[in-house]
Amino acid sequence: ILYYNLLTSGKLRSHLADIEEEAQSLFLRLLKEYAGREGVTEQLKAENQMEWVCRKNNIRSRAMEIVNDELIYT
């Protein structure tokens, strides 16, 4: 129902743009927060690239799950 209401009122694009902006902001904030908390730094990247990649991918996956759960699929 929300989709049709937004579509017929002409506000669908602006609504989707707002959600996209909010999702990007939350995702980037979570990446930075988790990386800092877990010690995923440039120093780790220089010392052990494979460990850094594994940890970054794990953080990225968790952040994406949170964004999807809180903003996209609610």
N, C-alpha and C positions, 0 to 999 in steps of 0.2 A: 504494500500500500504506500509506504514511504517513497519508493521508487517512482511510482506513477504520479504521486503528488508533486514531487520535485520536478519530474519530467514535464508535466503539464503546466507548472508554474514558471518554467524556464530557469529554475535555480539548481538544476542537477549538476551542471558543469562547475559552478562555484562551490557547491557542497563537496563534490569529489576533489576539487583542488584543495579545499580546506583540510579534508581528511588526509590527503597525500602529504601536505605540508606538515601536519601534526605527526603523522607516522614517521616521516623522515627525521624530524626533530627528536622524537622519542628514540628512534633507532640509533642515531648518532650519539645521543646522550648516554644510552645504555652501553654502547661500545666503549666509550671513553671511561665510564664508571667501572665497568667490569675489568677492562684492561688494567686500569690503575690499581684496582683492588687485588688482582691476581698476579701482578708483577710482569705483565706482558709489555715489555719496554723495547726500545731500540737497542739497548745493551744485550738483551736476550736474543734479539734478531741477529746481531753481529756475532754472538757466541755460538748459537745453535739455531740455525734457520728452520730446520724441520720441526723442532719443538715449538718455535714461535708460530709457524704456520698452523700446526695442530691446535694450539691454544686459541689463536685468532679465529679459526674456523669454528671451534666450539663456542666461543663467545658470540660470533656472528649468528650461529644457529639459535642459541638461546635468546638473543635479542630479537630475532625475527619471530620466534614463537610468541614472545611477549607482545610484540606489536600486533601480530595477527590476532591474538586472543583478546587484547584490550581494545583495539581500534577497528580492525577490519571485519572480524566475524561476530561482532556484538550487535 
